[in-house]
Amino acid sequence: MQIDLLIKPTWIITVNAADQVLTDHAVAIHAGKILAILPVLEAEQIYQAVQTVVLPQQALLPGLVNAHTHAAMSLLKGLADDLPLMEWLQDHIWPAERQWADRQFVYEGSKLAIAEMIRSGTTCFNDMYFFAEETLKAVQESGIRASLGMILIDFPTAYAQDVEDYLQKGLSLCASVEDNPLIQCCFAPHAPYTVSDQPLRQLHELAEKLNLPIHIHVHETATEVQNALASTQERPLARLERLGLLDRHFLAVHMTQLETAEIDLLAAKGVNVIHCPESNLKLASGFCPVAKLLAAGVNVALGTDGNASNNDLDMLGEMRTAALLAKAVAHDASVVSAHEVLRMATLNGAKALGLEQEIGSIELGKSADLITINLGGLESKPMYDPISHLVYCTTRDQITHVWVAGKLLLEQRKLSTLNEVELINSAQHWQSIIGEAAR
């Protein structure tokens, strides 16, 4: 039988229900889907592949799902470091966005971010930013999978004048990608403190009608919760519950301030929590109680946040930080194992986006969104558990190949669909004009 692609790595890390790690197996791919997972000798007898990729001492695993990004903010990387969240936002980031965040900024910043994500093993990202139409262009050029946020805030920006304008632009974007299997949309209200009750109610009705997720920053800092209590006598999560937003389509980003009853509420409602450990640490926002959330049955996924507050889009690094931080917060070295945190970065992210039947694990019928990591170098020896190695001693520089729906986006560290030289030149151009204005 003729097929498009046969991949023969040393290890296949499936992230399936049995958490299987297979050796001496191959993955057969045809029409962008995983057709078979079988021993190499059998695969060679059954299939004649247009292309065969042999990867000794490499692990094949599902592409990483970055469940929370602000891709275009790559062009603000390092602009205002070592500051607390609200000072960072109000005094530096929001003014910079007012000055620079136009269509060209978003398009070029998104392409730069996507290139970094591909080279870091991310095959799907969930974004929240203005001018998502420009991010869409960058996504289509790159071939990556994406969930594009339909941004909503109460006040006018260069992108939209009012709530209705934001919603109409978002819905128009969503309609434009209906037939694209690699792109979906989600509603993206910025935060409880920037979106009032009526727009949230309106958005919830639309989300239910269209069966789309809602993706929002919530309980990011103690100050956010304290300010909400002072002004409304209600914690932000309680307000969102009162408005009817909490359900399995709800993606709550950060969640560093949680009481036991709130964890129980999240579990009961099926809410997804998106954990961004490195951004939270850098902005001193607090600690998401990941071990408690997982123990309660909450689906926890991983995100990097934007490059302006991280300052990278490295999901392998995020996995390592998440695992180590969770142990310190829980005072328990056994919690959030390497196997659990890999699931958070793959299948849990897919589940949060409603894509668990399509991506997130290497299983028959799923999309061939796959990455390979070289575990043959000196730094990877000796090795007793390849999943432990992925989390605790592997860097993104070891990622060699990336496929999305069977299409090769990275080969031996070289981008296949984006021009690295052009991206570097674009970034240097923005650095010169933004840096000069900041002096």
Secondary structure, 3 states (H helix, E strand, C coil): CEEEEEEEEEEEECCCCCCCEEECEEEEEECCEEEEEEEHHHHHHHCEEEEEEEEEEEEEEECEEEEEECHHHHHHCCCCCCCCHHHHHHHHHHHHHHHHCCHHHHHHHHHHHHHHHHHCCEEEEEECCCCHHHHHHHHHHHCCEEEEEEEECCCCCCCCCCHHHHHHHHHHHHHHCCCCCCEEEEEEECCCCCCCHHHHHHHHHHHHHHCCCEEEEECCCHHHHHHHHHHHCCCHHHHHHHCCCCCCCEEEEECCCCCHHHHHHHHHHCCEEEECHHHHHHCCCCCCCHHHHHHCCCEEEECCCCCCCCCCCCHHHHHHHHHHHHHHHHCCCCCCCHHHHHHHCCHHHHHHCCCCCCCCCCCCCCECCEEEEECCCHHHCCCCCHHHHHHHCCCHHHEEEEEECCEEEEECCEECCCCHHHHHHHHHHHHHHHHHHHC
